[in-house]
Amino acid sequence: CTRTLTETDSRDALRKITVPTMLVHGTEDRSIPVAFGRLAARLVPGATLVEYEGAPHGLPITHRERFSSELIRFVG
């Protein structure tokens, strides 16, 4: 997955997303650097980026309660 994300140019596809989008990324993600999340958030029209300071790649597990709250709030 990491190789695909780092070697595939998805910029055009990201710009075409038309649904509300929330990207959640840990700043200490060692699998996919937070820079990828930041770029994706700039490319997806109207996207919301939520960064978890110091969080790793598996933040839905390590930060389960916060992640669930963010998701519920976003979905409304």
SETOR-682778 format. One record per residue: residue in three letters; residue number from 0; x, y, z of N, C-alpha, C in turn. Coordinates in Angstrom, 3 decimals. Each point is the difference from the previous one (the first is absolute). Layout:
<atoms>
res ALA n NUM n.u X n.v Y n.w Z ca.u X ca.v Y ca.w Z c.u X c.v Y c.w Z
...
</atoms>
This chain:
<atoms>
res CYS n 0 n.u 0.818 n.v -1.198 n.w 0.000 ca.u -0.818 ca.v 1.198 ca.w 0.000 c.u 0.861 c.v 1.261 c.w 0.000
res THR n 1 n.u 1.049 n.v -0.018 n.w 0.827 ca.u 0.866 ca.v 1.174 ca.w 0.080 c.u 0.632 c.v 0.289 c.w -1.353
res ARG n 2 n.u 0.452 n.v -1.038 n.w -0.661 ca.u 0.628 ca.v 0.178 ca.w -1.305 c.u -0.988 c.v 0.597 c.w -0.999
res THR n 3 n.u -1.225 n.v -0.489 n.w 0.008 ca.u -1.026 ca.v 0.528 ca.w -0.900 c.u -0.265 c.v 1.468 c.w 0.292
res LEU n 4 n.u -0.131 n.v 0.346 n.w 1.280 ca.u -0.267 ca.v 1.391 ca.w 0.361 c.u 1.140 c.v 0.933 c.w -0.369
res THR n 5 n.u 1.221 n.v -0.479 n.w 0.123 ca.u 1.142 ca.v 0.876 ca.w -0.271 c.u 0.397 c.v 0.030 c.w -1.478
res GLU n 6 n.u -0.434 n.v -0.991 n.w -0.777 ca.u 0.406 ca.v -0.056 ca.w -1.400 c.u -1.126 c.v 0.320 c.w -0.990
res THR n 7 n.u -1.214 n.v 0.179 n.w 0.501 ca.u -1.140 ca.v 0.287 ca.w -0.876 c.u -0.377 c.v 1.472 c.w 0.118
res ASP n 8 n.u -0.178 n.v 0.638 n.w -1.124 ca.u -0.413 ca.v 1.400 ca.w -0.005 c.u -1.528 c.v 0.056 c.w 0.038
res SER n 9 n.u -0.543 n.v 0.293 n.w 1.164 ca.u -1.454 ca.v 0.016 ca.w 0.198 c.u -0.570 c.v 1.414 c.w 0.048
res ARG n 10 n.u 0.797 n.v 0.989 n.w -0.353 ca.u -0.454 ca.v 1.385 ca.w 0.131 c.u -1.288 c.v 0.285 c.w -0.767
res ASP n 11 n.u -0.103 n.v -0.457 n.w -1.230 ca.u -1.227 ca.v 0.259 ca.w -0.777 c.u -1.208 c.v -0.677 c.w 0.635
res ALA n 12 n.u 0.160 n.v -1.219 n.w 0.471 ca.u -1.109 ca.v -0.725 ca.w 0.635 c.u -0.447 c.v 0.703 c.w 1.279
res LEU n 13 n.u 0.946 n.v 0.483 n.w 0.783 ca.u -0.345 ca.v 0.699 ca.w 1.242 c.u -0.774 c.v 1.283 c.w -0.284
res ARG n 14 n.u 0.368 n.v 0.709 n.w -1.042 ca.u -0.685 ca.v 1.248 ca.w -0.358 c.u -1.447 c.v -0.233 c.w -0.434
res LYS n 15 n.u -0.325 n.v -1.228 n.w -0.404 ca.u -1.348 ca.v -0.324 ca.w -0.491 c.u -0.946 c.v -0.479 c.w 1.097
res ILE n 16 n.u 0.465 n.v -0.145 n.w 1.211 ca.u -0.865 ca.v -0.454 ca.w 1.091 c.u -1.023 c.v 1.089 c.w 0.299
res THR n 17 n.u -1.258 n.v -0.390 n.w 0.055 ca.u -1.067 ca.v 0.992 ca.w 0.174 c.u -0.841 c.v -0.234 c.w 1.251
res VAL n 18 n.u 0.381 n.v -0.919 n.w 0.827 ca.u -0.744 ca.v -0.268 ca.w 1.235 c.u 0.775 c.v 0.587 c.w 1.181
res PRO n 19 n.u -0.693 n.v 0.316 n.w 1.086 ca.u 0.710 ca.v 0.498 ca.w 1.184 c.u 1.079 c.v -0.996 c.w 0.408
res THR n 20 n.u 1.186 n.v 0.518 n.w 0.251 ca.u 1.147 ca.v -0.857 ca.w 0.272 c.u 0.758 c.v 0.488 c.w 1.226
res MET n 21 n.u 0.257 n.v -0.922 n.w 0.915 ca.u 0.835 ca.v 0.293 ca.w 1.160 c.u 1.208 c.v -0.925 c.w -0.064
res LEU n 22 n.u 1.172 n.v 0.588 n.w 0.067 ca.u 1.229 ca.v -0.770 ca.w 0.054 c.u 0.551 c.v 0.117 c.w 1.418
res VAL n 23 n.u 0.326 n.v -1.132 n.w 0.595 ca.u 0.546 ca.v -0.029 ca.w 1.348 c.u 1.373 c.v -0.638 c.w -0.095
res HIS n 24 n.u 1.015 n.v 0.712 n.w 0.515 ca.u 1.370 ca.v -0.484 ca.w -0.173 c.u 0.812 c.v 0.278 c.w 1.260
res GLY n 25 n.u 0.769 n.v -0.991 n.w 0.407 ca.u 0.911 ca.v 0.178 ca.w 1.126 c.u 1.299 c.v 0.627 c.w -0.458
res THR n 26 n.u 0.515 n.v 0.922 n.w 0.785 ca.u 1.241 ca.v 0.679 ca.w -0.398 c.u 1.223 c.v -0.902 c.w 0.105
res GLU n 27 n.u -0.128 n.v -1.118 n.w 0.693 ca.u 1.129 ca.v -0.932 ca.w 0.132 c.u -0.257 c.v -1.298 c.w -0.762
res ASP n 28 n.u -0.822 n.v 0.062 n.w -1.026 ca.u -0.278 ca.v -1.165 ca.w -0.838 c.u 1.274 c.v -0.357 c.w -0.753
res ARG n 29 n.u 0.514 n.v -1.191 n.w 0.225 ca.u 1.234 ca.v -0.426 ca.w -0.667 c.u -0.272 c.v -0.751 c.w -1.295
res SER n 30 n.u -1.251 n.v -0.383 n.w -0.214 ca.u -0.346 ca.v -0.709 ca.w -1.239 c.u -0.258 c.v 0.975 c.w -1.135
res ILE n 31 n.u -0.809 n.v 1.004 n.w 0.284 ca.u -0.325 ca.v 1.040 ca.w -0.984 c.u 0.235 c.v 1.346 c.w 0.684
res PRO n 32 n.u 1.023 n.v 0.727 n.w -0.386 ca.u 0.299 ca.v 1.277 ca.w 0.648 c.u -1.179 c.v 0.975 c.w -0.051
res VAL n 33 n.u -0.117 n.v 0.804 n.w 1.033 ca.u -1.101 ca.v 0.958 ca.w 0.112 c.u -0.025 c.v 0.965 c.w -1.190
res ALA n 34 n.u 1.113 n.v 0.194 n.w -0.652 ca.u 0.034 ca.v 0.871 ca.w -1.184 c.u -0.974 c.v -0.493 c.w -1.077
res PHE n 35 n.u -0.198 n.v -1.311 n.w -0.106 ca.u -0.951 ca.v -0.535 ca.w -0.976 c.u -1.423 c.v 0.406 c.w 0.367
res GLY n 36 n.u -0.331 n.v -0.061 n.w 1.282 ca.u -1.328 ca.v 0.411 ca.w 0.441 c.u -0.231 c.v 1.482 c.w -0.239
res ARG n 37 n.u 1.015 n.v 0.785 n.w 0.258 ca.u -0.121 ca.v 1.447 ca.w -0.210 c.u -0.205 c.v 0.328 c.w -1.475
res LEU n 38 n.u 0.730 n.v -0.682 n.w -0.864 ca.u -0.154 ca.v 0.219 ca.w -1.441 c.u -1.393 c.v -0.431 c.w -0.451
res ALA n 39 n.u -0.441 n.v -1.167 n.w 0.453 ca.u -1.335 ca.v -0.480 ca.w -0.374 c.u -1.071 c.v 0.989 c.w 0.448
res ALA n 40 n.u 0.152 n.v 0.550 n.w 1.183 ca.u -0.993 ca.v 0.957 ca.w 0.517 c.u -0.045 c.v 1.265 c.w -0.857
res ARG n 41 n.u 1.137 n.v 0.403 n.w -0.531 ca.u 0.010 ca.v 1.180 ca.w -0.878 c.u -0.633 c.v -0.304 c.w -1.353
res LEU n 42 n.u 0.104 n.v -1.239 n.w -0.439 ca.u -0.498 ca.v -0.356 ca.w -1.334 c.u -1.487 c.v -0.343 c.w -0.026
res VAL n 43 n.u -0.518 n.v -0.565 n.w 1.069 ca.u -1.426 ca.v -0.367 ca.w 0.038 c.u -0.808 c.v 1.260 c.w 0.316
res PRO n 44 n.u -0.876 n.v 0.406 n.w -0.896 ca.u -0.772 ca.v 1.221 ca.w 0.228 c.u -0.788 c.v -0.047 c.w 1.311
res GLY n 45 n.u 0.222 n.v 0.992 n.w 0.841 ca.u -0.738 ca.v 0.117 ca.w 1.252 c.u 0.355 c.v -1.014 c.w 1.069
res ALA n 46 n.u 1.080 n.v -0.727 n.w -0.174 ca.u 0.375 ca.v -1.034 ca.w 0.968 c.u 0.349 c.v 0.598 c.w 1.356
res THR n 47 n.u -0.250 n.v -0.786 n.w 1.031 ca.u 0.380 ca.v 0.344 ca.w 1.358 c.u 1.161 c.v -0.898 c.w 0.389
res LEU n 48 n.u 1.077 n.v 0.586 n.w 0.476 ca.u 1.146 ca.v -0.773 ca.w 0.481 c.u 0.063 c.v 0.117 c.w 1.504
res VAL n 49 n.u 0.075 n.v -1.146 n.w 0.668 ca.u 0.164 ca.v -0.041 ca.w 1.445 c.u 1.310 c.v -0.728 c.w 0.277
res GLU n 50 n.u 0.941 n.v 0.709 n.w 0.612 ca.u 1.284 ca.v -0.606 ca.w 0.338 c.u 0.043 c.v -0.333 c.w 1.483
res TYR n 51 n.u 0.514 n.v -1.176 n.w 0.307 ca.u 0.174 ca.v -0.424 ca.w 1.385 c.u 1.491 c.v 0.088 c.w 0.311
res GLU n 52 n.u 0.351 n.v 0.974 n.w 0.784 ca.u 1.400 ca.v 0.218 ca.w 0.370 c.u 0.555 c.v -1.237 c.w 0.706
res GLY n 53 n.u 1.095 n.v -0.518 n.w -0.546 ca.u 0.681 ca.v -1.141 ca.w 0.599 c.u -0.636 c.v -1.351 c.w -0.264
res ALA n 54 n.u -1.090 n.v -0.044 n.w -0.748 ca.u -0.707 ca.v -1.266 ca.w -0.232 c.u 0.657 c.v -0.813 c.w -1.115
res PRO n 55 n.u -0.052 n.v -1.330 n.w 0.137 ca.u 0.577 ca.v -0.889 ca.w -1.010 c.u -0.994 c.v -0.317 c.w -1.116
res HIS n 56 n.u 0.384 n.v -0.932 n.w -0.841 ca.u -0.828 ca.v -0.420 ca.w -1.137 c.u -1.340 c.v -0.591 c.w 0.441
res GLY n 57 n.u -0.031 n.v -0.759 n.w 1.039 ca.u -1.217 ca.v -0.686 ca.w 0.423 c.u -0.859 c.v 0.796 c.w 0.950
res LEU n 58 n.u -0.116 n.v 1.296 n.w -0.217 ca.u -0.703 ca.v 0.845 ca.w 0.970 c.u -1.468 c.v -0.352 c.w 0.221
res PRO n 59 n.u -0.706 n.v -0.646 n.w -0.935 ca.u -1.359 ca.v -0.426 ca.w 0.354 c.u -0.011 c.v -1.018 c.w 1.146
res ILE n 60 n.u 1.127 n.v -0.633 n.w 0.238 ca.u 0.117 ca.v -0.936 ca.w 1.122 c.u 0.635 c.v 0.699 c.w 1.203
res THR n 61 n.u 1.111 n.v 0.683 n.w -0.236 ca.u 0.719 ca.v 0.631 ca.w 1.115 c.u -0.736 c.v 1.207 c.w 0.566
res HIS n 62 n.u -0.803 n.v 0.653 n.w -0.812 ca.u -0.750 ca.v 1.187 ca.w 0.412 c.u -1.490 c.v -0.216 c.w -0.281
res ARG n 63 n.u -0.466 n.v -1.181 n.w 0.313 ca.u -1.356 ca.v -0.467 ca.w -0.339 c.u -1.098 c.v 0.976 c.w 0.405
res GLU n 64 n.u 0.019 n.v 0.475 n.w 1.226 ca.u -1.082 ca.v 0.876 ca.w 0.470 c.u -0.002 c.v 1.335 c.w -0.734
res ARG n 65 n.u 1.162 n.v 0.600 n.w -0.138 ca.u 0.062 ca.v 1.284 ca.w -0.713 c.u -0.408 c.v -0.181 c.w -1.457
res PHE n 66 n.u 0.519 n.v -1.049 n.w -0.630 ca.u -0.320 ca.v -0.258 ca.w -1.399 c.u -1.509 c.v -0.197 c.w -0.176
res SER n 67 n.u -0.600 n.v -0.798 n.w 0.852 ca.u -1.449 ca.v -0.231 ca.w -0.082 c.u -0.777 c.v 1.292 c.w 0.159
res SER n 68 n.u 0.404 n.v 0.830 n.w 0.950 ca.u -0.679 ca.v 1.282 ca.w 0.215 c.u 0.122 c.v 0.900 c.w -1.219
res GLU n 69 n.u 1.196 n.v 0.074 n.w -0.563 ca.u 0.223 ca.v 0.834 ca.w -1.197 c.u -0.880 c.v -0.486 c.w -1.153
res LEU n 70 n.u -0.051 n.v -1.305 n.w -0.179 ca.u -0.764 ca.v -0.572 ca.w -1.098 c.u -1.498 c.v 0.259 c.w 0.188
res ILE n 71 n.u -0.501 n.v -0.215 n.w 1.198 ca.u -1.420 ca.v 0.244 ca.w 0.272 c.u -0.345 c.v 1.468 c.w -0.219
res ARG n 72 n.u 0.867 n.v 0.893 n.w 0.474 ca.u -0.234 ca.v 1.446 ca.w -0.180 c.u -0.004 c.v 0.353 c.w -1.498
res PHE n 73 n.u 0.922 n.v -0.579 n.w -0.756 ca.u 0.087 ca.v 0.315 ca.w -1.422 c.u -1.227 c.v -0.507 c.w -0.759
res VAL n 74 n.u -0.393 n.v -1.223 n.w 0.289 ca.u -1.140 ca.v -0.590 ca.w -0.695 c.u -1.301 c.v 0.689 c.w 0.405
res GLY n 75 n.u -0.044 n.v 0.436 n.w 1.265 ca.u -1.147 ca.v 0.752 ca.w 0.476 c.u -1.178 c.v -0.881 c.w 0.213
</atoms>
